[in-house]
Amino acid sequence: MKPYALALLSPIALSLLCATGISHAADLTVVNFGGANANAQKVAYIEPFQKATGNKITTVEFNGELAKVKAMVEAKKVIWDVVEIDGGDLARACDDGLIEKLDLLNTIKKDDYLPEAINNECGMGAFVWSTAMAYDADKLKTPPQNWVDFWDTKKYPGKRGMKKSAEFTLEFALMADGVPTKDVYKVLSTKAGVDRAFKKLDQLKPNIQWWDAGALPAQYLVAGDVVMAAAYNGRIDAAQREGKNLKVVWAGSIYTLDYWVIPKGSPNKAQAEKFISYATDANNQKVYANNIAYGPVNKNTLKLLDAKTLGNLPTSTANARDAVQLSQQFWTDHGEELEQRFAAWIAK
């Protein structure tokens, strides 16, 4: 879900994309990342909004390719109305004029929302998600406690699942090397800190099984391919709901937000804003949180959830105690160079 090139799609691809949208005309087209998240959105937002308004919603799954949004906007053929994007893409998409400024941000009661959910005029926070350590409790009887344990191949022999990206992975490496959560970006902002992270990764490299799709860590764990994995907490939650005995270690987890945005030139901007308002209402976010363990951006929702549900959310007091908020600014400033170094390191 991270940085994507803004290269234009080919004219043929764009024409096909637009033709598809025209042939399946809908009152509103909502785009998300699919998977368990899409299923939860369907129950909490899509179906109830359709019922309440009478407006048909078509959902589309994508992988965060801002190139598609850019192509539509530049061709003035915008067929997507509401798009869920990663927090790392929000500022750039806004600065590049790819998404609308949201009028609803001028009318909401700001105290009801997490500050980071409403800190950009072009996007409204959708939910809080986390990348955390996970393991299969049926296979691992002594629970790991932190990233130091994740790196301990003597105590816990076997492969580790990790996302094939510098982002998240470098932070985890520093925590495994003893850096406190509060100092992770302070250390990573120095050349010595980056070198330290890569040196720590060198130790674990022979035992890493890389993944690049969110569904894979849970699959690796259940199959016994890895003994622990860095994973999106919502994917682990989905596996738990299917009866898998997977557990999350919240210490040293890294949390961030996804956002709702409206592509520039959407012909349905007013209705799109109504959908975003609906999807960030406290009661509707309660339904969402009950269907997937992603944290609500509406603070009033927390009062509506039971203890069991709260215990699985990145935003609960206990789970957030020793967590790190992903620094979008750091990765905007250093992401390109670090991802290049990371790719070269993997290729060695």
Secondary structure, DSSP 8 states (H G I E B T S, - for coil): ----------HHHHHHHHHHHHHT--SEEEEE--HHHHHHHIIIIIHHHHHHH---EEEEE----HHHHHHHHHHT-----EEEEEHHHHHHHHHTT-B---GGGGTS-GGGB-GGGSSSTT-EEEEEEEEEEEEETTT-SS---SHHHHH-TTTS-S-EEEESSHHHHHHHHHHHTT--GGGHHHHHTSHHHHHHHHHHHHHHGGGEEEE-STTHHHHHHHHTS-SEEEEEHHHHHHHHHTT--EEEEEEEEEEEEEEEE-BTT-TTHHHHHHHHHHHTSHHHHHHHHHHS--B-SBGGGGGGS-HHHHTTSTTSHHHHTT-EE--HHHHHHHHHHHHHHHHHHHH-
